[in-house]
Amino acid sequence: MPQTFPALNLGGTADGLLVLSNGRFFRGKLRGAPVEATGEVIFNTSMTGYQEILTDPSYAGQIVTMTYPHIGNYGINPDDMESKTIHASALVVRELSQLSSNWRATQTLEEWLIEKRIPVLEGVDTRSLVKAIRSEGECSGLLVPSDSSHTLDVLREEAMGLPSMVGQNLARQVSARESYFWASEEDIEPLLVIAYDFGIKYNILRSMNSLGMNVTVVPWNTSSEEILEMNPAGVFLSNGPGDPAVVEEAIFAVQNLLGKLPIFGICLGHQILSLALGCSTYKLGCGHHGGNHPVVDYATEKIEITSHNHGFSVDENSLPKNVRVTHRSLYDQTVEGIESLDYPAYSVQYHPEAAPGPRDASYLFGRFLEMMKS
């Protein structure tokens, strides 16, 4: 007989079920909003920063599993947002704190998630879930509350029918619809930077502002002609979710901007610059998500501890002769940074704005500034 998922009432919280497209499933208590959610199931190894992670647009279309066992203990505050709202589909944790022990907190994590209609699956054996993802690869998942009338077999079929992240242009979903301006408050003559918004984080804008850059943020599909009309000192390509290879309008625009303006890219922006330079990208079996990834910088021969969130990578075998690798992951040897030998253009796969994460790579913004000045 097919397995059923009976409804349970456990002290005001409902049972929940996370069903993966590979057939595995994980039980837990459904907290937050009692709604269904779907998305690519990934894990993040950061010990803190759950608010920044959930509001990072790069997590759009993903169910985020936190490997640290206790999440929510310092609550939520309005200053740590990385965008206007939550972009992750759902959250999976071992234990969800019911207290907010922080003077900056204005509400608990669960109160915030209920307000934003985001479900949390608590009490999951997250070590087992992470092992499954690491050994079998990231896959799609379906999170349902206990009152689902479907059998487990039906839920598995539904999970198997969920779309892969490959081929999805999620940048168009999270990008700003209209341009907006972030002004630097530094007492120096500011340089104007145009930032493509593929899912940009606020701390990237703050980082550029702190170095004396005024930033105009533009939608993901802004043409190169529109950029050149603004007469900026440089162009920034932001982070974002989804498959970089299908963000074709942006790739075409960057191709037309090469050699005309200095270009700096992060995360999805790194992949889009690479594609514009003639490289190709591919989906990683298990993406990089966390604040503790070692990366070697070939220019200095130093190892940086860096913050990551990406499921795609640049194929090193596809690099043309006029593009070189500048940074490499010491976890799996994947490409973490490239630069053009013909144009003032470079990019990194990880996050130098470091929210959350270490600050080893913050020098990359200074390098962009020097490139524009010269």
C-alpha positions in Angstrom: 0.0 0.0 0.0 1.2 3.6 -0.6 2.5 5.4 2.4 0.2 8.1 3.8 1.2 11.2 5.7 -1.3 11.5 8.6 -2.2 14.9 10.1 -0.8 15.6 13.6 -1.3 18.3 16.1 1.8 18.8 18.2 1.2 21.6 20.8 0.1 24.2 18.3 2.6 23.3 15.7 1.9 21.0 12.8 4.0 18.2 11.4 5.6 18.9 8.1 7.3 16.9 5.4 10.2 17.8 3.0 10.1 15.5 -0.1 13.1 15.6 -2.5 13.0 14.9 -6.2 15.4 12.1 -5.6 12.8 10.2 -3.6 14.1 11.0 -0.1 11.9 12.6 2.5 12.5 14.3 5.9 9.9 14.9 8.7 9.8 17.8 11.1 7.5 20.3 12.8 6.1 23.0 10.5 6.6 26.4 12.0 6.5 29.9 10.5 3.7 30.2 8.0 1.7 27.0 7.5 2.0 27.0 3.7 3.5 24.8 1.0 6.8 25.7 -0.6 8.9 24.4 -3.5 12.5 25.1 -4.6 16.0 23.8 -5.0 17.1 22.3 -1.6 20.6 23.6 -0.6 22.5 23.9 2.6 24.4 26.8 4.1 27.3 26.4 6.6 27.2 29.9 8.1 26.9 30.0 11.9 25.2 33.4 11.8 23.6 35.7 9.3 20.2 33.9 8.7 18.5 37.3 8.1 21.0 38.3 5.5 20.8 34.9 3.9 17.0 34.9 3.7 16.9 38.4 2.2 19.7 37.8 -0.3 18.0 37.6 -3.7 20.5 35.0 -4.8 18.5 32.5 -2.8 15.3 33.0 -4.8 13.8 29.7 -5.7 15.7 27.8 -3.0 14.8 26.0 0.2 17.7 26.8 2.6 18.9 24.3 5.1 21.1 25.8 7.9 23.8 23.4 9.1 24.3 25.3 12.4 21.8 23.6 14.8 20.3 26.6 16.6 18.9 29.4 14.4 17.1 32.5 15.4 18.6 33.3 18.8 19.3 37.0 18.1 16.1 37.7 16.3 15.4 40.1 13.4 16.1 43.8 13.0 15.5 46.3 10.1 19.2 47.2 9.7 20.5 43.7 8.6 18.3 43.4 5.5 20.1 42.6 2.2 17.0 43.5 0.1 13.4 44.6 0.8 12.0 41.2 1.6 12.7 37.4 1.9 13.6 35.6 -1.3 14.2 32.1 -0.1 11.2 29.8 -0.5 11.5 28.1 2.9 13.9 27.4 5.8 15.0 24.1 7.3 16.6 24.0 10.7 17.4 21.6 13.6 16.1 24.0 16.2 14.3 27.3 15.9 14.8 29.7 18.8 11.7 31.2 20.3 13.6 34.0 22.0 15.4 37.0 20.6 18.3 37.8 22.9 19.6 41.0 21.2 19.0 44.7 22.0 18.7 45.4 18.2 16.0 42.8 17.6 12.5 44.1 16.9 10.8 40.7 16.5 11.6 37.0 16.6 12.6 35.0 13.5 9.4 33.1 13.6 7.2 36.2 13.9 9.0 37.6 10.9 8.6 34.5 8.8 4.9 34.3 9.6 4.5 37.9 8.6 6.3 37.2 5.3 4.4 33.9 4.7 7.5 31.7 4.7 7.4 28.2 6.2 10.1 26.6 8.5 10.6 22.9 9.0 12.1 22.4 12.4 13.4 19.3 14.1 14.9 17.8 10.9 18.1 15.7 11.2 20.0 18.4 9.2 23.2 16.3 9.3 21.5 13.5 7.4 19.9 16.0 4.9 23.3 17.6 4.2 24.9 14.2 3.7 22.2 13.4 1.2 22.8 16.6 -0.7 26.6 16.3 -0.7 26.5 12.7 -1.9 23.6 12.8 -4.3 23.7 16.5 -5.4 21.3 19.4 -5.0 17.8 18.7 -6.2 14.3 20.1 -6.1 12.1 19.7 -3.1 8.5 20.1 -1.9 7.7 21.2 1.7 4.1 20.4 2.8 2.1 20.8 6.0 0.5 17.9 7.8 -3.0 18.5 6.4 -1.9 17.4 2.9 -4.3 14.8 1.7 -1.8 13.3 -0.7 0.1 10.1 -0.2 3.9 10.1 0.0 4.0 8.5 -3.4 2.0 11.3 -4.9 4.2 13.9 -3.2 7.3 12.2 -4.6 5.9 12.3 -8.1 5.1 16.0 -7.6 8.6 16.7 -6.3 10.1 14.8 -9.3 8.1 17.1 -11.6 9.5 20.3 -10.2 11.8 22.3 -12.6 15.6 22.2 -12.3 17.5 25.4 -11.7 19.1 24.9 -15.1 17.5 27.1 -17.7 15.8 29.4 -15.3 16.3 33.2 -15.6 15.5 34.2 -12.1 17.4 37.5 -12.4 14.4 38.9 -14.2 12.1 38.0 -11.2 14.3 39.7 -8.5 15.7 42.7 -10.4 14.5 46.2 -9.9 11.9 47.3 -12.4 13.2 50.9 -12.5 16.6 52.5 -11.9 17.4 54.0 -8.5 20.3 55.9 -7.0 22.6 55.3 -3.9 24.7 58.3 -3.1 28.0 58.2 -1.3 28.4 60.3 1.9 32.2 60.4 1.7 33.7 63.9 1.5 35.4 63.3 -1.8 34.5 63.8 -5.5 32.4 60.7 -6.1 32.7 58.4 -9.2 29.5 57.3 -10.9 29.1 53.5 -11.1 26.3 51.8 -13.0 25.3 48.6 -11.2 23.3 45.9 -13.0 20.8 44.5 -10.7 20.5 40.7 -11.1 19.7 40.4 -7.4 21.9 43.0 -5.8 22.6 43.0 -2.1 22.4 46.2 -0.1 25.9 45.7 1.4 27.4 45.8 -2.1 26.0 49.2 -2.5 27.2 50.3 1.0 30.7 48.9 0.2 31.0 51.0 -3.0 29.5 54.1 -1.3 32.1 53.8 1.5 34.9 54.2 -1.1 33.3 57.3 -2.7 31.3 55.8 -5.4 27.8 57.0 -6.3 25.8 54.1 -7.6 22.9 54.0 -10.1 21.3 50.6 -10.0 19.6 49.6 -13.3 17.4 46.6 -14.3 18.9 43.4 -15.5 18.1 43.9 -19.2 19.4 47.5 -19.5 21.1 48.0 -22.9 24.7 48.9 -23.4 23.6 52.1 -25.2 21.6 53.2 -22.2 24.6 52.6 -20.0 27.0 54.6 -22.2 24.5 57.5 -22.3 24.9 57.8 -18.5 28.6 58.3 -18.9 29.7 56.3 -15.8 33.3 55.7 -14.6 32.6 51.9 -14.5 30.1 49.1 -14.6 29.3 46.6 -11.8 27.6 43.3 -12.4 25.8 42.0 -9.3 25.1 38.7 -7.7 21.8 37.0 -8.4 19.9 33.6 -8.7 19.3 31.1 -11.5 21.2 30.0 -14.6 23.6 32.6 -16.0 23.6 31.2 -19.5 20.0 32.2 -20.1 20.4 35.9 -19.0 21.1 36.6 -22.7 20.2 40.3 -22.8 22.8 41.0 -20.0 25.5 38.9 -21.7 25.0 40.8 -25.0 25.1 44.2 -23.2 28.4 43.3 -21.4 29.9 42.2 -24.7 29.2 45.6 -26.1 30.6 47.4 -23.0 34.0 45.5 -23.0 36.8 47.9 -23.7 34.6 50.9 -23.3 34.3 50.9 -19.5 36.0 49.1 -16.5 33.8 46.2 -15.4 33.7 44.3 -12.1 31.4 41.3 -11.4 30.4 39.3 -8.4 28.8 35.8 -8.3 26.2 35.8 -11.2 27.9 38.9 -12.4 31.2 36.9 -12.6 29.5 34.2 -14.6 27.9 36.8 -17.0 31.2 38.5 -17.6 32.8 35.1 -18.2 30.1 34.2 -20.7 30.6 37.6 -22.4 34.3 36.9 -22.8 33.6 33.6 -24.5 33.6 31.1 -21.6 30.8 28.6 -20.7 29.2 27.7 -17.4 27.8 24.5 -15.9 25.7 23.4 -12.9 27.6 22.2 -9.9 26.5 18.9 -8.4 26.7 20.5 -4.9 26.9 24.3 -4.9 28.9 26.5 -2.5 26.8 28.2 0.2 28.5 29.4 3.4 31.0 31.8 5.0 34.0 29.6 5.4 35.3 28.7 1.9 39.1 28.9 1.3 40.1 30.5 -2.0 43.7 31.1 -3.2 44.5 34.5 -4.9 47.2 33.7 -7.4 48.4 37.4 -7.5 49.4 37.4 -3.8 49.6 33.6 -3.2 47.4 34.2 -0.1 44.4 32.2 1.0 41.2 34.1 1.7 38.4 32.7 3.8 35.3 33.8 1.8 31.6 33.9 1.7 29.8 31.9 -1.1 26.4 31.3 -2.6 26.4 29.8 -6.0 25.2 26.7 -7.8 26.9 27.3 -11.2 30.5 27.6 -12.1 32.7 28.8 -15.0 34.1 25.9 -17.0 37.9 26.3 -16.9 38.4 24.3 -20.1 36.3 26.9 -22.0 38.5 29.9 -21.1 39.9 31.5 -24.3 43.6 32.5 -24.3 42.9 36.1 -23.4 41.2 35.2 -20.1 43.0 33.9 -17.1 42.1 32.4 -13.7 42.9 34.7 -10.8 41.3 32.8 -7.9 40.6 29.1 -7.2 38.5 27.2 -4.7 40.6 25.0 -2.4 37.5 22.8 -1.8 37.0 21.5 -5.3 39.5 23.5 -7.5 36.7 25.3 -9.3 37.3 28.8 -10.8 36.6 31.6 -8.3 37.9 34.5 -10.3 38.9 35.6 -13.8 40.3 38.6 -15.6 40.5 39.7 -19.2 44.0 40.2 -20.6 42.6 42.6 -23.3 40.1 44.7 -21.4 39.8 46.3 -17.9 37.4 43.6 -16.7 37.6 41.1 -13.8 35.3 39.2 -11.5 35.0 36.8 -8.6 32.6 34.0 -7.9 32.4 34.7 -4.1 31.1 37.7 -2.1 33.7 40.4 -1.0 30.9 42.5 0.6 30.8 39.7 3.3 27.3 39.9 4.7 27.3 37.5 6.3 30.9 36.2 6.1 34.6 37.2 6.6 36.2 40.4 5.1 39.3 38.9 3.6 38.2 39.9 0.1 37.0 43.5 0.6 40.1 44.7 -1.2 38.4 43.9 -4.5 36.2 47.0 -4.3 39.3 49.1 -3.9 40.8 47.5 -7.0 37.7 48.5 -8.9 38.1 52.0 -7.7 41.7 52.2 -8.8 40.8 50.7 -12.2 38.3 53.5 -12.8 40.7 56.2 -11.7 43.4 55.0 -14.0 
